[in-house]
Amino acid sequence: MKEILKRYSMAIIFLFLVIVLMIAGTMGVMKFGDKMIKDTGLKMKPRGESINR
């Protein structure tokens, strides 16, 4: 087990780093988009809303 951890430790660290960066990037884009929509004062609604009536 120790041999496996030694062999793949850099790959595991890199994988977790990529995962953390992807989550942080997604959250940042969501926050930016929400702020941009809030500043315009528009109301978001799904496209299919008129079909469901």
N, C-alpha and C positions, 0 to 999 in steps of 0.2 A: 504494500500500500504506500509506503514512504517513497519507493522508487517511482511510482506513478505520479505522486504529488510533485516530486522533484523534476520529473520530466516535463510535466504539463503545467507547472506553476505559472510560467509567464503567459501561456495561452489563456489560462483561467483568469488571471488578473486582467489581461487585455479584454477578454470577453465581458467581464463585469464592468470595466471602464466604458466600453462601448454601450452597454445597456444603460448605465447611469447617464451618459451623455445624451442618448436618444430620449430617455424619459425627461431629462431637463430641457432639451430642445423642444419637445412636444408641449410641455407645460408652458414654456416661454412663448411659443407661438399662439397657444390658446389664450394666454393672458393678454398678449398684444392684440389679438383679434377681438376679444371681448371689449377691450378698452376702446378700440377703434369704432366698433359698432355702437358702444354707449355714447361716444362723443358725437356721432351723427344724429342720434335721436330716432333712428329707424327702428321699426319693430320687425323682428325676424319671424317668418312663418314658413312652414313646410310647403313645398311645391304642390303636393297632392291634396292640399286642403280643399280646393274647389271641386275636386273629383269626388271627395267623400260626402259632400252635402246632398 
